[in-house]
Amino acid sequence: MTEHLPSWPTTPPTYGSVVLREFTDDDVHLALELGDDSYIPLIGSLPGLPTPQQAMEWIYRQRGRLAEGKGLSFVIADAESDNAVGAIGLWLQNMSAGRATIGYSVAPEHRGRGIASSALKALTAFAWTIPALHRIELYIEPWNSNSRRVAEASGFQREGLLRSHQEIGDTRRDMLLYATTRP
């Protein structure tokens, strides 16, 4: 399934103070921190308040995303310390149509410092090295003003409201569509 997907980048994507890299077993603390957030477990495969074993299983799932044909899942790490502070993924299930989706999460204690914006800029720049991509989309809940600011600071434009677009936490939710197109 991965024959049409890009390879893992030979040079890690970077921007500002962050580097995007592969998950390691040492990143289990990140999974535990993200799992303590009340929202993050609703939007992905990480259980809320994960045990160390569940956190490690989530890390293994992130490592397998490319082999599954879903895309590339990166740790957002501090460029100086290599400490994992968040996660970001380039989801390529619609690559044959020229589209990708990006999703990101930053651990609560590291928010408000531009980390998500830097990671989104780094991953977007990497995405444009994939010739088949022409459009990158973000789906953000209307209440999430912080994520809307991240999108806008990273060059994404709001395109509209998608009513009852996706299920989050057993509830159908509206999503704002943000996108950028190949320069």
N, C-alpha and C positions, 0 to 999 in steps of 0.2 A: 504493500500500500504506500510505502514511502518513496517509490521511484519518482513520483512527480513532485515531491516536496523538496525544499532546499535542504542542504546539509547544515549541520551546526556551524555557526560562524567560526572561522579560524582565528579571527581577532575579536575579542569580546566587545560588544557595543558599549560605548561610554558617552557620557555627556555630563559636564559639570563635575559634581562630586560623586557620581555613581558609576558603577560598572555592572553590566548584566552578565551573569555567568551561570553555569550549570549548578544544579542542586547537589549538595554533598550531605553525608550523614551528620556533619557538624552543624547543619542548618535546622536541626530539630527544634531548637529554641524558637526559631521564627514561626514554625507551624504551631507551637504552643501559644505564642503571643498572638498570632492571627486568630487562633481558635478561641481566645478569650474575648474577642470582639463580638458584640451581639449581632452584627450584620454579616460579616464575612462568611460564616458558615452557611448562611442562607443562599449564597450565590455560587457556591462551588462544591467540591467534594470533601472539604475539610469539616469534620464534625465539630460542633460546639464543645468547648472545654475538653479537648482531646486528651486521651492518655498519652504517655510517651510512645507507646506502640502505635496508636492511631496516627500520631504526628509523623512517625517514621513511615508508615504506610502511605500517607499523603505525599511525602517526599518521593517515595518510590514511584507513585503515580505520576508525579511531575516529570521525573526522569524518563518515563515511558511515553510521553505525549507524542513525540516525533515518530516513534516506532508504531504507535497506534494510528498514525495518519491524521492526527488532530492539529498538530502545530508544534511550536516551540515554547516551552515554559522556562522562564529565567528567574533566578534570584536577583533582586535588586540589592547590591552590596555597596557599602561605603568604599570608595575607591582607595582610601588610605589604609583602613583597617581590615578590609574584606569582610566586615561584619554584615550579615544578612539583615536587612531592614524592611524588606518587602518582596513581593512577587509580581511578575508581569508576564503575560502570555500573548503570543502572536498566533491566533487561531486561523487555520488555513483550510477549513472544510469547504469553503467556497472559492478556492484559488482558481479552479477551472473557469469561473465566471469573472476572474480578475479582482476578486474582493477578499479582504481579510478583516478580522475583528481583533481588537486588542482589549484585554481586561487587566486591571492592576489593583493591587492592595498594598498598603503600607501599614506596618505595625503601629498601633495607636501611639506608642511613646515616641515615634519618629515622624509624626505628622506635623504639617505646618512649616516645613523647612525647604520646600521645593523639590523634595525627593521624587514624588510621583511625576511632576512635570519634567524633571531631568530624565527619568526612566522612560517616559513616553516619547520624548524627543529622541533618545538613543535608539529605542526600538523602531520608531517610525523611520529614522535614517537607515537602519538595517533593512527594514521591510522594502524600501525602495531599491535595494540591491537585487531583489527578486524580480526578474523581468516580467513574469506573468501578472504581477500585481499592478492595479491601476487605481484602487480605492481601498481606504482603510476606514473602518467604522468603529464607533464607540456607542454603547447603549448605557444611558445613565438615567437613574430615577430622577424625576423632576425635583424632589426635595433635596437632592444631594448637591448643594451649592458648591461644596469644596471640589467635588469631582468635575462639576461644570467649569469651574475656574481652571483646573488642571488642563482640561480639554482645550479651552480657549487660549491659555498661555502657551500651549504646544502647537498652535496653528490649526486646530480643528474648528470647523464651523457648524453651528447648530442648523440642522436641516428640517426638523419637525418633531411632532409628538406622535408616537405610535401607541395608540390606545389599546389597553389590555394585551400588550405585546408578549409578556413572558411571565411565567410563574416563578415567584420568589417566596419561599416560606409558605407554600400552600395557598398563595393568593395571587390572582392575576394582577399584574402591575403595568401601569403606563411607563413608557420609556422615552426619553429624549434621544433622538438620533443625531450624533455628531459625526462628521466625516472630513476626510482630507483626500485629495486626489493627487496622482503623480504630478510632480512639478514639470 
